[in-house]
Amino acid sequence: MEPKNSLRFETKEEANERRMQEALNRTPHERLMFFLKMVQEMQVFQTSKPHPNSFKNNFIIE
């Protein structure tokens, strides 16, 4: 595995293929932990105003 802060020069297709392979190589437990970490990191981008669909009774995952 490459160092975390390495610089890569690749096309979009190459990057997508690499990320797909990385995801498929993870165990189910690693996938869950990766997802939970990603969700936690995205909390930084939370806004204080409500989601536009929240008043339409649509299903929203928060």
C-alpha positions in Angstrom: 0.0 0.0 0.0 1.3 3.5 -0.9 1.8 6.2 1.7 -1.4 8.1 2.5 -0.1 11.4 1.3 1.5 10.3 -1.9 0.8 12.2 -5.1 -0.8 10.3 -8.0 -1.0 11.2 -11.7 -3.8 9.2 -13.2 -6.8 9.6 -15.5 -10.3 9.7 -14.1 -10.9 6.2 -15.4 -7.7 4.9 -13.7 -8.6 6.6 -10.4 -12.1 5.1 -10.5 -10.8 1.6 -11.3 -8.2 1.9 -8.5 -10.8 3.1 -5.9 -13.2 0.3 -7.0 -10.4 -2.3 -6.5 -9.6 -0.9 -3.1 -13.2 -1.1 -2.1 -13.6 -4.6 -3.3 -10.4 -5.7 -1.5 -11.8 -4.6 1.8 -13.4 -7.1 4.2 -17.1 -6.5 5.2 -15.8 -5.2 8.5 -13.3 -2.9 6.9 -16.1 -1.6 4.5 -18.3 -0.8 7.5 -15.5 1.0 9.4 -14.6 2.9 6.3 -18.2 4.0 5.8 -18.6 5.0 9.5 -15.4 7.1 9.3 -16.6 8.8 6.1 -19.9 9.6 7.7 -18.2 11.1 10.8 -15.9 13.2 8.6 -18.9 14.5 6.6 -20.4 15.9 9.8 -18.1 18.9 9.4 -20.2 19.9 6.4 -23.5 19.9 8.2 -25.6 23.0 7.8 -28.1 24.5 10.3 -30.9 25.0 7.8 -33.3 22.1 7.2 -33.2 19.9 4.2 -35.6 21.1 1.5 -37.3 17.7 1.3 -37.9 17.6 5.1 -41.3 19.3 4.7 -42.4 17.0 1.9 -42.5 13.8 4.0 -39.8 12.2 1.9 -37.5 9.5 3.2 -34.2 11.2 4.3 -31.2 9.5 5.7 -29.3 11.8 8.1 
